Amino acid sequence: MTKYSKKQVVFHWLIAMMIATQFIFHDAISDAYEATLRGIEVAFNPLVAAHVFVGIAVLVLTVWRFSVRQKTGVPPYPEAESKVTKLASEIVHYGTYVLGILLPISGGAAWFGGVKAAAEAHEVMKAILMALVALHIGGALFHLFAKKNNIFKRMWF
């Protein structure tokens, strides 16, 4: 196995796009949540609904993607890869899976249950996820341009 399966590639890019849209368009749900905390009734907003539904989709697809990863496996690292790089990769990947599950759950608890601690945890986890995404992209680009190995190409169609 030199590349991820097509299903894994589709999951990767679909979830990546969903997470990007959640981050870019989060102001609507943040504003609506703050308004509800102040006792203000919030009118229907399609961006709020989209955030909720995309969050649910991220949860479902993350669980499904992790299941496929466990069944299908992943391409091996290049033999010359350092243990530190492999460990960093594992931390980023598994951290992303964990947050892909916990973020929608905490968001749902905050939005539907009014659990303020869940909303606060959601914000902290969002920042951690963005850091992991930055590390992931940085690592992929490092492998592409500096190491010139096949790591980057494994996730392309």
GIDA-V819923 format. One record per run of one state. SS is the DSSP state (h for helix, s for strand, l for the rest). FROM is the first residue (numbers start at 1). LEN is the number of residues. If there is no record, write none. Layout:
[[SS	FROM	LEN] [SS	FROM	LEN]]
//
This chain:
[[l	1	5] [h	6	19] [l	25	2] [h	27	11] [l	38	8] [h	46	27] [l	73	10] [h	83	31] [l	114	2] [h	116	32] [l	148	4] [h	152	4] [l	156	2]]
//
